[in-house]
Amino acid sequence: MANKATKGNKPKKKPLPKKRKKSQESNGSGLAYLVPPVMVIVAGIAFVAYITFSYDELEGKVNKAAESWRIDHWQTPIPFQGEAPENFHPLAKGLSAENCKSCHLDKYQEWSESLHHEAMGPGVYGQYPHMNASGVADCNECHAPMSEQWEHLRQDGKWVKNAAYDKDLLMEGITCAACHLRSHQRHGPPLAEGKQSVSQALHGDAQRTPYFEASEFCKGCHQHNPNTLKLNGKTIENTYNEWLESPAYAKGQSCQDCHMPERRHLWKGIHDPEMTASGVTIEPLLSSETPQIGDAFEASLTITNTGTGHMFPTYTTPAVFLKAAFLDANGRAMAGHFEQDIIQRRLKTSGQWQELFDTRIAPDKSRTLKFKRNVPKGASQFKLWVWVEPDHFYEGFYRQTLQNSPNHRGREALQQALQTTLDRQYALFSKTIDIVQ
């Protein structure tokens, strides 16, 4: 099922993460590496030091006014907009982002390249043909929250066809109107310094509130309800609470400060190498820059969460790999001379849900991969690198679905989604030295 926050009190049913069956995998640089044994770490060891507050104590940090406004603003599905006032400009009467484009071109272009626009991508809608209306609605709450985007609505305990359903609007995902429109009334943050509103003649002025710039605005889809399923004391989506415990919160930095700098509608995160690099510090250490065959050799690779306002990475979807290997003349990792550490919160969701391990890095904390070998015969180079798979969980899910369901009606969309997950993998850092022959 689609990646979303649970709004109610029931555990969210999600696609099952599958263990990789391949003995070798591509790392995006033409190398292959051996998959280490499955890591089974006692749940909680890596995370216990970070969970220092109960949910009740965290609640005391919440901006109560912003939270109250958010709950009212983010009822889902967002109620129907209804008929637009007659005096509105024709473009201002529509709900599509295309209608906003003429006057807000910069914001439209940023949004159109963002993951909010892709919230209703092939990985989500490719699952819908095999889901019931209730399951689709669970995903739509965050991926396409407007009533006009829902093909079915619940009435009198039953799911019925929505006469106002707009499939084109559905495919816009988290579109402009989802955040900024309620009953055709525009909503937004206070005007930036030196700016004046010129919108009255087109669609009336906006209702403005500072809560658009509060982290609580993002909470509905980036923090599961504390009454939902917890594993090792943490809800499945726990980003907002991670922020409450972070130095970013203590410094007064909101989600928007990092993910919407200067109010840009970018929402960049771990899918963006530059954004990811800005949140961490990577330190390689080699015992020698000119090792020779037979020499004793040591190396380490340390990554520190120096600028991320939550765990690195947050949520259960991404995986970050620290890697070290001697390479042969073909640039391939040599058997027995490869080390890897996985930074991820990995869950088992078949049967009784479990947290298999959580090796993510808390703010201001580090994780180090250590490598110690004698330089083997045939070694041509030594390499340290950090490899990021932003959609690691979903890559496995798409592969498993395509393998086990050859007649899946959303197969073409899921194949497209799988390719996208592979295209988005990248090397965050790489250091290679030659072996002296």
Summary of the structure (lengths in Angstrom):
residues: 437
radius of gyration: 23.9
end to end distance: 52.4
largest distance: 82.3
contacts: 1313
relative contact order: 0.16
helix: 30%
strand: 24%
